[in-house]
Amino acid sequence: MQHKVIDTKDVVIRFAGDSGDGMQLTGSLFADMSAIYGNELSTFPDFPAEIRAPHGTLSGVSGFQVHIGSGHITTPGDFCDLLVAMNPAALKTNAKWLKRTAMVLIDEDAFDEQGLQKAGFKGDPVSELGIEDRTIIVAPITSLTEESLKDSGMDIKAVHKCKNMFTLGMACFIYSRPVEYIYQYLEKKFGKKHPEMVAPNKKVLNDGYNYASNIQAIPNTYTIEPAHMPKGLYRNITGNQATAWGFLAASEKSGRPLFCGSYPITPATAILEELAIYKSLGAKTLQAEDEIAGICTAIGAAYAGDLAVTTTSGPGLSLKSEALGLAVMTELPLVVVDVQRAGPSTGIPTKTEQSDLNQVLYGRNGECPLAVVAAHSPAHCFDMAFQASKLALEHMMPVIMLSEGFLGNGSEPWRIPSMKDYPEIHPPFAGEGDIPFRPFARDPQTMVRKWGLPGQKGFEHRVGGLEKNHDGVLSSEPLNHEMMVRERAEKVARLADVIPPLEVTGSESGKLLVVGWGGTYGHLYSAVMQEREAGKDVSYAHFDYINPLPRNTAEVFGRYEKILVCELNSGHFANWLRAQYPQFTYLQCNKVQGQPFLVQELVSAMDAVL
């Protein structure tokens, strides 16, 4: 049949199914293909915390949302234009994300009596969910996949694992995606180790595409033109990949070998896995026996002269807190990455949140301040990993870089930079003029001590958790302790001299300034732009540097009548701002659901304040 072809500027597709249905791979392939095609995009993987929940149950649903467009894309989208539901549970848990004009593609074979019962349906799921007004595309995807591969010689279990490719082929037809890009991926993924899997997956993909082109249930197909992006070489990158690559870049620019000592933890593990690939670039990785060993090996590497990194999430950061105090006391360069997840305790490990900020700012014994920075998008993780390394190495201190599950697992196009565009990193190594060596004597301008590497004659010195004087001699003298506490705090405070000033999107003064930090950036930017296009007096300031705050923060805040702080916690950053700048009143918009903001939620909050 002849489908009507519609040009559109953006679409949101949500792939959902059982944990074993390959929805994460399907969504990733669709996103990668769209990135190669030239679209801007943002993705949001949303999978269960259980390793393998019972098949067909609501708790076992895994989803992947991708927003592609021909213009600037900053969020994965609030609601979807197409929902792919591989079973009744996927439909039930994701129907709330449908636009009024959405299409729903369901696998008819999974909607049997047993599947409906597991999902809690009593009758027709479409009418029970009240989605009769959507375009419902019912296709026997499992049966069609079996038919497609009946001569492949594969067992039925292996055949069923290919049904996600049939679904992907249908989605490619609906959104005019060139399947050749996926052919290349299949050849790359299976070509060497499992070449027998290339042809079957290609065939199923192609059959899905052809099936969609021949059924009448699909009224329209869509084209999304490539975006007009600055020239360069792009790739689709996740936040965890970008973080790892930022550390590799900092290692190159500083001339220091990279060491990462970490313990696997969701959702940060991929950083360690990514760095382990790059032994050829001098990266050393250690999968430690626990979180404490991870940070302690990194501190040892810092003492030996490496760019030292450890990666974790909230529960792991709790375990690292004592050793973080050691890194502060010894004044060694260390970067700790916290990819935040929903807590407390184990919480919801696969869901995103911003609720570790209080722990990062205050969660250590004694007077123990340290620098805190935050990434605001998957690609921006590269820059913040680089900047955190630069601050740690040049100022001889531990730095915590905050990321989030939404950023670490999400992806967006990233223009691969030229290393000449990034600054050199100059650690303060001790030289001949520093003999006799006083390990805690400081540069009066920056309060930074010199880095004396072990094995160099004349630079022998003690480090450890006990307080010392400038000469490195153990000291419990009261005035010395107070002086050293103040100097360590002042060293962190003086980073405000080297970090960028706070910038504002919108008017330089006005009625409302919206404030955010971390991964809320894209949603807040979209909401503020929506308000400004509607003629509302709203501006936006986003903080990438948390401690210290930019020097001009108070000056910026003073130009607005109201300040609204939006964050995915109960108000950690708002309280931090109250402590630093109590002269201002801070209104709050908070969400603690393990999910990112919706743009519409933020618009409603801004309207309520205005």
Rosetta blueprint (number, residue, H / E / L):
1 M L
2 Q L
3 H L
4 K E
5 V E
6 I E
7 D E
8 T L
9 K L
10 D E
11 V E
12 V E
13 I E
14 R E
15 F E
16 A E
17 G E
18 D E
19 S L
20 G L
21 D L
22 G L
23 M H
24 Q H
25 L H
26 T H
27 G H
28 S H
29 L H
30 F H
31 A H
32 D H
33 M H
34 S H
35 A H
36 I H
37 Y H
38 G L
39 N L
40 E E
41 L E
42 S E
43 T E
44 F E
45 P E
46 D E
47 F L
48 P L
49 A L
50 E L
51 I L
52 R L
53 A L
54 P L
55 H L
56 G L
57 T L
58 L H
59 S H
60 G H
61 V E
62 S E
63 G E
64 F E
65 Q E
66 V E
67 H E
68 I E
69 G E
70 S L
71 G L
72 H L
73 I L
74 T L
75 T L
76 P L
77 G L
78 D L
79 F L
80 C E
81 D E
82 L E
83 L E
84 V E
85 A E
86 M L
87 N L
88 P H
89 A H
90 A H
91 L H
92 K H
93 T H
94 N H
95 A H
96 K H
97 W H
98 L E
99 K E
100 R E
101 T E
102 A E
103 M E
104 V E
105 L E
106 I E
107 D E
108 E H
109 D H
110 A H
111 F L
112 D L
113 E H
114 Q H
115 G H
116 L H
117 Q H
118 K H
119 A L
120 G L
121 F L
122 K L
123 G L
124 D L
125 P H
126 V H
127 S H
128 E H
129 L H
130 G L
131 I L
132 E L
133 D L
134 R L
135 T E
136 I E
137 I E
138 V E
139 A E
140 P L
141 I H
142 T H
143 S H
144 L H
145 T H
146 E H
147 E H
148 S H
149 L L
150 K L
151 D L
152 S L
153 G L
154 M L
155 D L
156 I H
157 K H
158 A H
159 V H
160 H H
161 K L
162 C L
163 K H
164 N H
165 M H
166 F H
167 T H
168 L H
169 G H
170 M H
171 A H
172 C H
173 F H
174 I H
175 Y L
176 S L
177 R L
178 P L
179 V L
180 E H
181 Y H
182 I H
183 Y H
184 Q H
185 Y H
186 L H
187 E H
188 K H
189 K H
190 F H
191 G L
192 K L
193 K L
194 H L
195 P H
196 E H
197 M H
198 V H
199 A H
200 P H
201 N H
202 K H
203 K H
204 V H
205 L H
206 N H
207 D H
208 G H
209 Y H
210 N H
211 Y H
212 A H
213 S H
214 N H
215 I L
216 Q L
217 A L
218 I L
219 P L
220 N E
221 T E
222 Y E
223 T E
224 I L
225 E L
226 P L
227 A L
228 H L
229 M L
230 P L
231 K L
232 G L
233 L L
234 Y E
235 R E
236 N E
237 I E
238 T E
239 G H
240 N H
241 Q H
242 A H
243 T H
244 A H
245 W H
246 G H
247 F H
248 L H
249 A H
250 A H
251 S H
252 E H
253 K H
254 S H
255 G L
256 R L
257 P L
258 L E
259 F E
260 C E
261 G E
262 S E
263 Y L
264 P L
265 I L
266 T L
267 P L
268 A L
269 T H
270 A H
271 I H
272 L H
273 E H
274 E H
275 L H
276 A H
277 I L
278 Y L
279 K H
280 S H
281 L H
282 G L
283 A L
284 K E
285 T E
286 L E
287 Q E
288 A L
289 E L
290 D L
291 E H
292 I H
293 A H
294 G H
295 I H
296 C H
297 T H
298 A H
299 I H
300 G H
301 A H
302 A H
303 Y H
304 A H
305 G L
306 D L
307 L E
308 A E
309 V E
310 T E
311 T E
312 T E
313 S L
314 G H
315 P H
316 G H
317 L H
318 S H
319 L H
320 K H
321 S H
322 E H
323 A H
324 L H
325 G H
326 L H
327 A H
328 V H
329 M H
330 T H
331 E L
332 L L
333 P L
334 L E
335 V E
336 V E
337 V E
338 D E
339 V E
340 Q E
341 R L
342 A E
343 G L
344 P L
345 S L
346 T L
347 G L
348 I E
349 P L
350 T L
351 K L
352 T L
353 E L
354 Q L
355 S L
356 D L
357 L H
358 N H
359 Q H
360 V H
361 L H
362 Y H
363 G L
364 R L
365 N L
366 G L
367 E L
368 C L
369 P L
370 L L
371 A E
372 V E
373 V E
374 A E
375 A L
376 H L
377 S L
378 P L
379 A L
380 H H
381 C H
382 F H
383 D H
384 M H
385 A H
386 F H
387 Q H
388 A H
389 S H
390 K H
391 L H
392 A H
393 L H
394 E H
395 H H
396 M L
397 M L
398 P E
399 V E
400 I E
401 M E
402 L E
403 S E
404 E E
405 G H
406 F H
407 L H
408 G H
409 N H
410 G L
411 S E
412 E E
413 P E
414 W E
415 R E
416 I L
417 P L
418 S L
419 M H
420 K H
421 D H
422 Y L
423 P L
424 E L
425 I L
426 H L
427 P L
428 P L
429 F E
430 A L
431 G L
432 E H
433 G H
434 D H
435 I L
436 P L
437 F L
438 R L
439 P L
440 F L
441 A L
442 R E
443 D L
444 P L
445 Q L
446 T L
447 M L
448 V L
449 R E
450 K L
451 W E
452 G L
453 L L
454 P L
455 G L
456 Q L
457 K L
458 G L
459 F L
460 E L
461 H L
462 R L
463 V L
464 G L
465 G L
466 L L
467 E L
468 K E
469 N L
470 H L
471 D L
472 G L
473 V L
474 L E
475 S L
476 S L
477 E L
478 P H
479 L H
480 N H
481 H H
482 E H
483 M H
484 M H
485 V H
486 R H
487 E H
488 R H
489 A H
490 E H
491 K H
492 V H
493 A H
494 R H
495 L H
496 A H
497 D H
498 V L
499 I L
500 P L
501 P L
502 L L
503 E L
504 V E
505 T E
506 G L
507 S L
508 E L
509 S L
510 G E
511 K E
512 L E
513 L E
514 V E
515 V E
516 G E
517 W E
518 G H
519 G H
520 T H
521 Y H
522 G H
523 H H
524 L H
525 Y H
526 S H
527 A H
528 V H
529 M H
530 Q H
531 E H
532 R H
533 E H
534 A L
535 G L
536 K L
537 D L
538 V E
539 S E
540 Y E
541 A E
542 H E
543 F E
544 D L
545 Y E
546 I E
547 N E
548 P L
549 L L
550 P L
551 R L
552 N L
553 T H
554 A H
555 E H
556 V H
557 F H
558 G L
559 R L
560 Y E
561 E E
562 K E
563 I E
564 L E
565 V E
566 C E
567 E E
568 L L
569 N L
570 S L
571 G L
572 H H
573 F H
574 A H
575 N H
576 W H
577 L H
578 R H
579 A H
580 Q H
581 Y L
582 P L
583 Q L
584 F L
585 T L
586 Y E
587 L E
588 Q E
589 C E
590 N E
591 K L
592 V L
593 Q L
594 G L
595 Q L
596 P L
597 F L
598 L L
599 V H
600 Q H
601 E H
602 L H
603 V H
604 S H
605 A H
606 M H
607 D H
608 A H
609 V H
610 L L
